[in-house]
């Protein structure tokens, strides 16, 4: 059993005025220690994202069909996927606690 919420599917990363369609796998959880929601995941390999990050972009607006949030991108894994994450309302709908 997991306390994590998530989203898998199509999304858009917005770097300034440029929108880049991407595929993402996202997860997240509420951290009671700091009282905030932490979300994270991977952006499927995408040449435009690689070009932007290698050019110095490390933050972008991540939008899914059910939400959006500012996220930080880090170095790619061996498969060319970038880790993305944030501490805020996530870019996807979460289940409200009972």
LUMROLO-567089 format. One record per residue (C-alpha): residue in three letters; x negated, y, z negated; residue number from 1. Coordinates in steps of 0.05 Angstrom, whole numbers, plus 5000, padded with zeros to 4 digits. Layout:
! LUMROLO-567089
<rec mitor="ALA" X="X" Y="Y" Z="Z" margu="NUM"/>
...
***
This chain:
! LUMROLO-567089
<rec mitor="UNK" X="5000" Y="5000" Z="5000" margu="1"/>
<rec mitor="UNK" X="4974" Y="5069" Z="5018" margu="2"/>
<rec mitor="UNK" X="4992" Y="5138" Z="4993" margu="3"/>
<rec mitor="UNK" X="4967" Y="5168" Z="5058" margu="4"/>
<rec mitor="UNK" X="5011" Y="5201" Z="5111" margu="5"/>
<rec mitor="UNK" X="4989" Y="5206" Z="5183" margu="6"/>
<rec mitor="UNK" X="4999" Y="5220" Z="5257" margu="7"/>
<rec mitor="UNK" X="4973" Y="5186" Z="5319" margu="8"/>
<rec mitor="UNK" X="4984" Y="5213" Z="5389" margu="9"/>
<rec mitor="UNK" X="4981" Y="5275" Z="5433" margu="10"/>
<rec mitor="UNK" X="4959" Y="5342" Z="5405" margu="11"/>
<rec mitor="UNK" X="4929" Y="5408" Z="5428" margu="12"/>
<rec mitor="UNK" X="4865" Y="5440" Z="5402" margu="13"/>
<rec mitor="UNK" X="4864" Y="5516" Z="5412" margu="14"/>
<rec mitor="UNK" X="4796" Y="5549" Z="5415" margu="15"/>
<rec mitor="UNK" X="4810" Y="5624" Z="5418" margu="16"/>
<rec mitor="UNK" X="4854" Y="5631" Z="5480" margu="17"/>
<rec mitor="UNK" X="4837" Y="5562" Z="5509" margu="18"/>
<rec mitor="UNK" X="4883" Y="5503" Z="5497" margu="19"/>
<rec mitor="UNK" X="4855" Y="5433" Z="5505" margu="20"/>
<rec mitor="UNK" X="4902" Y="5373" Z="5506" margu="21"/>
<rec mitor="UNK" X="4874" Y="5316" Z="5463" margu="22"/>
<rec mitor="UNK" X="4892" Y="5250" Z="5431" margu="23"/>
<rec mitor="UNK" X="4884" Y="5246" Z="5356" margu="24"/>
<rec mitor="UNK" X="4888" Y="5197" Z="5297" margu="25"/>
<rec mitor="UNK" X="4902" Y="5236" Z="5233" margu="26"/>
<rec mitor="UNK" X="4912" Y="5217" Z="5160" margu="27"/>
<rec mitor="UNK" X="4918" Y="5256" Z="5096" margu="28"/>
<rec mitor="UNK" X="4934" Y="5255" Z="5022" margu="29"/>
<rec mitor="UNK" X="4953" Y="5300" Z="4965" margu="30"/>
<rec mitor="UNK" X="4895" Y="5309" Z="4917" margu="31"/>
<rec mitor="UNK" X="4922" Y="5320" Z="4847" margu="32"/>
<rec mitor="UNK" X="4854" Y="5344" Z="4821" margu="33"/>
<rec mitor="UNK" X="4855" Y="5407" Z="4863" margu="34"/>
<rec mitor="UNK" X="4930" Y="5408" Z="4878" margu="35"/>
<rec mitor="UNK" X="4919" Y="5411" Z="4953" margu="36"/>
<rec mitor="UNK" X="4934" Y="5368" Z="5014" margu="37"/>
<rec mitor="UNK" X="4871" Y="5342" Z="5049" margu="38"/>
<rec mitor="UNK" X="4879" Y="5318" Z="5121" margu="39"/>
<rec mitor="UNK" X="4827" Y="5289" Z="5168" margu="40"/>
<rec mitor="UNK" X="4819" Y="5245" Z="5229" margu="41"/>
<rec mitor="UNK" X="4787" Y="5236" Z="5297" margu="42"/>
<rec mitor="UNK" X="4796" Y="5270" Z="5364" margu="43"/>
<rec mitor="UNK" X="4790" Y="5219" Z="5420" margu="44"/>
<rec mitor="UNK" X="4730" Y="5231" Z="5466" margu="45"/>
<rec mitor="UNK" X="4743" Y="5293" Z="5509" margu="46"/>
<rec mitor="UNK" X="4691" Y="5329" Z="5553" margu="47"/>
<rec mitor="UNK" X="4723" Y="5397" Z="5541" margu="48"/>
<rec mitor="UNK" X="4720" Y="5389" Z="5465" margu="49"/>
<rec mitor="UNK" X="4648" Y="5365" Z="5470" margu="50"/>
<rec mitor="UNK" X="4631" Y="5427" Z="5512" margu="51"/>
<rec mitor="UNK" X="4665" Y="5474" Z="5462" margu="52"/>
<rec mitor="UNK" X="4633" Y="5443" Z="5400" margu="53"/>
<rec mitor="UNK" X="4564" Y="5440" Z="5432" margu="54"/>
<rec mitor="UNK" X="4574" Y="5513" Z="5450" margu="55"/>
<rec mitor="UNK" X="4583" Y="5530" Z="5376" margu="56"/>
<rec mitor="UNK" X="4658" Y="5523" Z="5364" margu="57"/>
<rec mitor="UNK" X="4670" Y="5489" Z="5297" margu="58"/>
<rec mitor="UNK" X="4741" Y="5510" Z="5282" margu="59"/>
<rec mitor="UNK" X="4804" Y="5506" Z="5323" margu="60"/>
<rec mitor="UNK" X="4879" Y="5507" Z="5314" margu="61"/>
<rec mitor="UNK" X="4905" Y="5435" Z="5318" margu="62"/>
<rec mitor="UNK" X="4978" Y="5429" Z="5341" margu="63"/>
<rec mitor="UNK" X="5020" Y="5366" Z="5343" margu="64"/>
<rec mitor="UNK" X="5095" Y="5361" Z="5361" margu="65"/>
<rec mitor="UNK" X="5113" Y="5370" Z="5287" margu="66"/>
<rec mitor="UNK" X="5063" Y="5422" Z="5261" margu="67"/>
<rec mitor="UNK" X="4998" Y="5460" Z="5266" margu="68"/>
<rec mitor="UNK" X="4938" Y="5477" Z="5223" margu="69"/>
<rec mitor="UNK" X="4868" Y="5505" Z="5227" margu="70"/>
<rec mitor="UNK" X="4817" Y="5450" Z="5227" margu="71"/>
<rec mitor="UNK" X="4742" Y="5442" Z="5225" margu="72"/>
<rec mitor="UNK" X="4705" Y="5398" Z="5275" margu="73"/>
<rec mitor="UNK" X="4641" Y="5361" Z="5256" margu="74"/>
<rec mitor="UNK" X="4589" Y="5321" Z="5295" margu="75"/>
<rec mitor="UNK" X="4613" Y="5265" Z="5341" margu="76"/>
<rec mitor="UNK" X="4609" Y="5192" Z="5324" margu="77"/>
<rec mitor="UNK" X="4574" Y="5142" Z="5371" margu="78"/>
<rec mitor="UNK" X="4637" Y="5138" Z="5414" margu="79"/>
<rec mitor="UNK" X="4641" Y="5213" Z="5426" margu="80"/>
<rec mitor="UNK" X="4700" Y="5224" Z="5379" margu="81"/>
<rec mitor="UNK" X="4697" Y="5287" Z="5335" margu="82"/>
<rec mitor="UNK" X="4719" Y="5286" Z="5263" margu="83"/>
<rec mitor="UNK" X="4769" Y="5340" Z="5247" margu="84"/>
<rec mitor="UNK" X="4798" Y="5360" Z="5180" margu="85"/>
<rec mitor="UNK" X="4826" Y="5413" Z="5135" margu="86"/>
<rec mitor="UNK" X="4854" Y="5428" Z="5067" margu="87"/>
<rec mitor="UNK" X="4923" Y="5457" Z="5078" margu="88"/>
<rec mitor="UNK" X="4992" Y="5440" Z="5103" margu="89"/>
<rec mitor="UNK" X="4974" Y="5387" Z="5155" margu="90"/>
<rec mitor="UNK" X="4987" Y="5393" Z="5229" margu="91"/>
<rec mitor="UNK" X="5040" Y="5338" Z="5225" margu="92"/>
<rec mitor="UNK" X="5103" Y="5325" Z="5185" margu="93"/>
<rec mitor="UNK" X="5092" Y="5289" Z="5119" margu="94"/>
<rec mitor="UNK" X="5139" Y="5251" Z="5074" margu="95"/>
<rec mitor="UNK" X="5161" Y="5292" Z="5016" margu="96"/>
<rec mitor="UNK" X="5149" Y="5260" Z="4948" margu="97"/>
<rec mitor="UNK" X="5210" Y="5228" Z="4916" margu="98"/>
***
